[in-house]
Every structure is written in C-alpha cells, then in structure tokens.
Amino acid sequence: MWPFASCAPTEEPEQAKSLEEGLAAAAAYDGDPLECPCIAHMKEGPCGDKFVVAYKCFLDSKAEEKGSDCLENFRAMQQCFSENPEHYKEFLDGPEGDEDEATPDEA
C-alpha cells in the first residue's frame, strides 16, 4: 500500500524525512501505529496533539478515499507546523523541497 520503508520493531527505526514517509512507516509498524518510534518526533513539540488527532482520524477513516474525511484535521496540523518551523521544518518543504507540483517540461 505504501511505497516507503517499514518501521518494524526488529530494526532500528529511522526518523522519517517527510510526513508521508512517517505516516507510511507507522502504518506498516507491527503494533499500534501511533507508538511507532519513526513518528515519535512528530508527536513531540507544539503540534504533537494536532498530529495525533489528524493521524488517528486517518487511521480510523472509513471514507472511500481513505483520509478524505480528515482534511480539516490535517489542515490544522499543517498550519501548526508552519507556525512552528523550528520544530517541523522538514515537514513543510515536502519531498525534495517541492512546494508546488511542477509540471515537467516535455517540449
């Protein structure tokens, strides 16, 4: 389901490099996804509560497009992240620092 590395308890977990990677690793974790060490740093700091609310919503989502019923929670979390860049800068830049999805030049 997720194209990212697992956070299996038999391996030393690495800190996720992006929000998507952390969520994916936690989803693959053998146990409670919220207890995965790979997302521990996301639960710390001033936005930890917003992260937990958003991720629990995603985990419990019954929407056809999983998580689509959690957009407000994720927006609140992202807003908090942007207000606290000293704690969450790596999650603000997105993959490879892309802010916008650029269209590749095909000409």
C-alpha positions in Angstrom: 0.0 0.0 0.0 2.7 2.5 0.9 5.9 2.9 -1.1 8.1 3.8 2.0 10.3 1.9 4.3 8.8 0.0 7.2 9.4 0.8 10.9 9.5 -2.8 12.0 10.4 -3.2 15.7 13.2 -5.6 14.8 15.1 -2.8 13.0 16.4 0.4 14.4 13.8 2.9 13.2 15.0 6.0 11.4 13.4 9.4 11.8 11.0 10.0 8.9 12.2 12.5 6.4 8.7 13.6 5.3 5.2 13.5 6.8 4.2 11.0 4.1 7.2 8.7 4.9 6.4 8.9 8.6 2.8 8.0 8.2 3.6 5.2 5.8 6.2 3.7 8.2 3.8 4.0 11.1 1.1 2.3 9.1 3.4 -0.6 8.4 4.5 -0.8 12.0 3.8 -4.1 13.8 1.7 -2.8 16.7 -0.1 0.5 17.4 0.9 2.9 14.6 0.9 5.8 17.0 3.6 4.0 19.0 6.0 3.6 16.1 9.3 5.2 17.0 9.6 6.5 13.5 6.9 9.2 14.2 7.8 9.9 17.8 9.4 13.3 16.8 6.1 14.3 15.1 4.3 13.8 18.3 6.7 16.0 20.2 6.7 19.7 20.2 3.9 22.2 20.0 1.9 20.4 17.3 2.0 16.9 18.7 -1.6 16.9 19.7 -2.7 18.1 16.3 -0.6 15.4 14.6 -2.1 12.7 16.8 -5.7 13.9 16.1 -5.1 14.0 12.3 -3.3 10.7 12.2 -5.9 8.9 14.4 -8.6 10.3 12.1 -6.8 8.9 9.1 -6.3 5.5 10.7 -10.0 5.3 11.6 -11.2 6.7 8.3 -14.0 4.8 6.6 -14.2 7.2 3.6 -13.9 5.7 0.2 -10.8 7.7 -0.4 -9.1 7.0 3.0 -8.4 10.1 4.9 -10.6 12.4 2.8 -12.8 12.9 5.8 -9.8 14.2 7.8 -8.8 17.2 5.7 -9.7 19.8 8.4 -7.6 17.9 10.9 -4.6 17.8 8.5 -5.0 21.4 7.6 -4.9 22.4 11.3 -1.8 20.2 11.7 -0.1 21.8 8.7 -1.0 25.3 9.9 0.6 24.5 13.3 3.7 23.1 11.6 4.0 26.3 9.5 3.7 28.4 12.7 6.4 26.3 14.4 9.1 25.8 11.7 11.9 25.4 14.2 10.3 22.0 15.2 8.8 20.9 11.9 10.8 22.5 9.0 11.4 19.1 7.3 7.7 18.5 7.0 7.0 22.0 5.5 9.3 21.6 2.5 7.7 18.4 1.2 9.5 15.8 -0.8 12.7 17.2 -2.4 11.7 20.7 -1.3 8.8 20.9 -3.7 6.2 23.5 -2.6 4.1 23.1 -5.7 3.7 20.2 -8.0 5.6 21.5 -11.0 4.7 20.2 -14.5 7.8 18.7 -16.1 8.9 20.2 -19.4 8.1 17.8 -22.2 8.8 20.1 -25.1 
